[in-house]
Amino acid sequence: MRFVIQILLWLVIIFLAYLTFNAVYEPLQFNKIKEKRYTKVIKNLKDIRAAELAHQEVTGKFTGDWDSLVRFLDTAEFAITQRRDTVMLDEEYAKTYGVDKNIEKVIIDTLGFVPVSDSLFKGNKERYQTMMNVPVEGVNEKFELRAGTIQKGDNKIPVFEARIPKAVVLSDQDRTLILQENEVQSVDDVNGRYISVGSMTEVSTSGNGFDRYGGDSDND
C-alpha cells in the first residue's frame, strides 16, 4: 500500500507540475502568436488607411466598398503642383480710387499627374488588391469596411472605419485567452474586441495598437 501511495503521490506531483508549466507556457505562446499576427493585420490596415485618405483627397469622401476602393487605386491620379508667390496690380482698387496698389497672391501651378497606386504602393497591384483580406493562414475573412459622415457643428465630416475582431485573427487559439485579450485596456496595446483603423463615431484616422505592432512579419 505504501508503494501504491507513493506512486499516486508522484502522479499527482507530475500532474500539478504539468498544470503549472501550461499556466505559464500557454500564455507565452499565445502572446508570441498574437504579436506576429497583429503585426501583419496592422500592416494591411495601414495600407487601407493610406488608400482611404487618398480617396478622400481626390474625391472628397471615403468609401465603404472594397471594389470601389480598388478601382479608384487602379485609375486615380494625384496632381503634382507647385506653389509660387507673386505680386500683382489690384485692378479693382485702381479703378475705384485711381491709385495703383500691388497685392500679393499665391498661384498654384499644376506640373503633371502621378498614379495614386504608384505614389502609395509603388505600382504593386497585388498589395492593394489583397489588402482587404485578413493576412493570417487559415483565416478566410475580409476586414469590415464602413464609410459615411458625422455631424460636427454645421458641417458633415467624412469618416471611415476598417476593423476585424480579435477572435477572428486568433480563431485557433485558446478560447479563455481570447476572452482575456478582448478585455485588454492599455495605452500602447490593442484595446477592445477589434483591431481597427478610423472611426464611425469621431473624426479620427488613427488605429489601435499601431505604435506597438507597426512593422512587417513573415511568420504566422
C-alpha positions as CSV (number, residue, x, y, z in Angstrom):
1,M,0.0,0.0,0.0
2,R,2.9,2.3,0.8
3,F,4.3,1.8,-2.7
4,V,0.9,2.4,-4.3
5,I,0.5,5.6,-2.3
6,Q,4.0,6.8,-3.3
7,I,3.1,6.2,-7.0
8,L,-0.1,8.1,-6.6
9,L,1.7,11.0,-4.9
10,W,4.2,11.1,-7.7
11,L,1.4,11.1,-10.3
12,V,-0.2,14.0,-8.5
13,I,3.0,15.9,-8.4
14,I,3.7,15.3,-12.1
15,F,0.1,16.4,-12.9
16,L,0.4,19.6,-10.8
17,A,3.8,20.4,-12.4
18,Y,2.2,19.9,-15.8
19,L,-0.6,22.3,-15.0
20,T,1.9,24.9,-13.6
21,F,4.0,24.6,-16.7
22,N,1.0,25.1,-19.0
23,A,-0.3,28.0,-17.0
24,V,3.0,29.8,-17.9
25,Y,3.8,28.3,-21.3
26,E,0.4,28.7,-23.0
27,P,0.1,32.5,-22.4
28,L,3.7,33.0,-23.6
29,Q,3.0,31.1,-26.8
30,F,-0.3,32.9,-27.2
31,N,1.4,36.3,-26.9
32,K,4.1,35.3,-29.5
33,I,1.4,34.3,-32.0
34,K,-0.7,37.3,-31.2
35,E,2.2,39.8,-31.8
36,K,3.1,38.2,-35.2
37,R,-0.5,38.2,-36.4
38,Y,-1.3,41.7,-35.1
39,T,1.8,43.0,-36.9
40,K,0.5,41.5,-40.2
41,V,-3.0,42.8,-39.7
42,I,-1.9,46.3,-38.8
43,K,0.3,46.4,-41.9
44,N,-2.8,45.8,-44.0
45,L,-4.8,48.4,-42.0
46,K,-2.1,51.0,-42.6
47,D,-2.4,50.3,-46.4
48,I,-6.2,50.6,-46.1
49,R,-5.8,53.9,-44.3
50,A,-3.4,55.3,-46.9
51,A,-5.8,54.2,-49.7
52,E,-8.9,55.8,-48.0
53,L,-7.0,59.1,-47.3
54,A,-6.1,59.2,-51.0
55,H,-9.7,58.6,-52.0
56,Q,-10.8,61.3,-49.7
57,E,-8.2,63.8,-51.0
58,V,-9.2,63.2,-54.6
59,T,-13.0,62.7,-54.3
60,G,-13.8,64.5,-51.1
61,K,-15.1,61.4,-49.3
62,F,-14.2,58.0,-48.1
63,T,-15.7,54.7,-49.5
64,G,-17.1,51.7,-47.7
65,D,-16.9,49.4,-50.7
66,W,-13.7,47.4,-51.4
67,D,-14.4,47.1,-55.2
68,S,-14.8,50.9,-55.4
69,L,-11.6,51.5,-53.5
70,V,-9.6,49.1,-55.7
71,R,-11.0,50.7,-58.9
72,F,-10.0,54.1,-57.5
73,L,-6.4,52.9,-56.9
74,D,-6.3,51.4,-60.4
75,T,-7.3,54.7,-62.1
76,A,-6.9,57.7,-59.9
77,E,-4.1,60.3,-60.1
78,F,-2.5,62.8,-57.8
79,A,-1.8,66.3,-59.2
80,I,1.8,67.4,-58.9
81,T,1.6,71.1,-58.0
82,Q,4.0,74.0,-57.4
83,R,3.2,76.9,-55.2
84,R,4.6,80.3,-56.0
85,D,4.1,83.8,-54.6
86,T,3.7,86.7,-56.9
87,V,2.9,90.4,-56.8
88,M,0.1,91.7,-59.0
89,L,-1.6,95.1,-59.6
90,D,-5.0,95.3,-57.9
91,E,-7.0,96.5,-60.9
92,E,-10.3,96.9,-59.0
93,Y,-8.6,99.2,-56.4
94,A,-7.0,101.2,-59.2
95,K,-10.4,101.6,-61.0
96,T,-12.1,102.6,-57.8
97,Y,-9.6,105.0,-56.3
98,G,-7.4,105.9,-59.3
99,V,-4.3,104.8,-57.4
100,D,-2.1,101.8,-58.2
101,K,-1.9,99.2,-55.5
102,N,0.0,95.9,-55.5
103,I,-1.3,92.8,-53.8
104,E,0.4,89.5,-53.1
105,K,-1.1,86.4,-54.5
106,V,-0.3,82.7,-54.3
107,I,-0.5,80.8,-57.6
108,I,-0.7,77.0,-57.7
109,D,0.7,75.6,-61.0
110,T,-0.2,72.0,-62.0
111,L,3.0,70.4,-63.3
112,G,1.6,67.0,-64.0
113,F,0.0,63.9,-62.6
114,V,1.1,60.7,-61.0
115,P,-1.0,57.5,-60.4
116,V,-2.1,57.1,-56.9
117,S,-1.1,53.4,-56.9
118,D,2.5,54.4,-57.8
119,S,2.6,57.0,-55.2
120,L,1.3,54.8,-52.4
121,F,2.2,51.3,-53.4
122,K,5.0,51.8,-56.0
123,G,2.8,50.1,-58.6
124,N,2.4,46.9,-56.6
125,K,-1.1,46.0,-57.6
126,E,-1.2,42.7,-55.6
127,R,-0.5,44.6,-52.4
128,Y,-3.6,46.9,-52.6
129,Q,-5.8,44.3,-54.4
130,T,-5.4,41.9,-51.4
131,M,-5.2,44.4,-48.5
132,M,-8.8,43.7,-47.6
133,N,-8.0,40.1,-46.8
134,V,-7.0,39.1,-43.2
135,P,-3.4,38.0,-43.6
136,V,-3.5,35.0,-41.3
137,E,-3.1,31.5,-42.7
138,G,-6.3,29.5,-42.3
139,V,-8.5,32.7,-41.9
140,N,-10.7,33.3,-44.9
141,E,-12.1,36.6,-43.9
142,K,-12.1,40.3,-45.1
143,F,-11.8,43.4,-42.9
144,E,-15.2,45.1,-42.3
145,L,-15.2,48.4,-44.1
146,R,-17.6,51.3,-43.5
147,A,-17.7,54.9,-44.5
148,G,-20.1,57.9,-44.1
149,T,-20.3,61.3,-42.4
150,I,-20.8,62.6,-38.9
151,Q,-22.2,66.0,-37.9
152,K,-19.7,68.5,-36.3
153,G,-21.5,71.8,-35.7
154,D,-22.8,72.9,-39.1
155,N,-20.5,70.6,-41.1
156,K,-20.7,67.0,-42.2
157,I,-17.3,65.4,-41.8
158,P,-16.3,62.3,-43.9
159,V,-15.3,59.3,-41.7
160,F,-14.4,55.7,-42.3
161,E,-13.5,52.6,-40.3
162,A,-11.9,49.2,-41.2
163,R,-11.8,46.5,-38.5
164,I,-11.6,42.8,-37.7
165,P,-12.5,41.0,-34.5
166,K,-9.5,39.7,-32.5
167,A,-11.4,36.4,-32.2
168,V,-11.1,36.0,-36.0
169,V,-7.4,36.7,-36.0
170,L,-6.8,34.3,-33.1
171,S,-9.6,31.8,-34.0
172,D,-7.4,28.7,-33.5
173,Q,-6.1,29.8,-30.0
174,D,-7.4,29.0,-26.5
175,R,-10.9,30.5,-26.0
176,T,-10.2,31.7,-22.5
177,L,-7.1,33.6,-23.6
178,I,-9.0,35.2,-26.4
179,L,-11.7,36.4,-24.0
180,Q,-9.0,37.8,-21.8
181,E,-7.4,39.6,-24.8
182,N,-10.8,41.2,-25.6
183,E,-10.7,42.9,-22.2
184,V,-7.3,44.5,-22.7
185,Q,-7.2,48.2,-21.8
186,S,-3.7,49.6,-22.2
187,V,-2.1,52.8,-23.5
188,D,0.1,51.0,-26.1
189,D,-1.8,47.8,-26.8
190,V,-4.9,46.9,-28.9
191,N,-7.9,47.7,-26.7
192,G,-11.3,46.1,-27.0
193,R,-12.6,43.3,-29.3
194,Y,-11.4,44.7,-32.6
195,I,-8.2,45.6,-34.4
196,S,-9.2,48.8,-36.3
197,V,-8.3,52.0,-38.0
198,G,-10.6,55.1,-38.3
199,S,-13.9,55.6,-36.5
200,M,-17.5,56.0,-37.4
201,T,-18.3,58.0,-34.3
202,E,-15.5,60.5,-34.2
203,V,-13.1,62.3,-36.6
204,S,-10.1,60.0,-36.4
205,T,-7.9,58.1,-38.8
206,S,-5.7,56.5,-36.1
207,G,-5.5,52.8,-35.4
208,N,-5.4,50.9,-32.1
209,G,-2.1,49.3,-31.4
210,F,-0.4,50.9,-34.5
211,D,2.6,52.2,-32.5
212,R,3.3,48.9,-30.9
213,Y,2.6,46.5,-33.7
214,G,3.7,48.5,-36.7
215,G,6.1,46.6,-39.0
216,D,6.5,43.5,-41.1
217,S,6.4,39.8,-40.3
218,D,7.0,36.8,-42.4
219,N,5.6,34.3,-39.9
220,D,2.1,33.3,-39.0
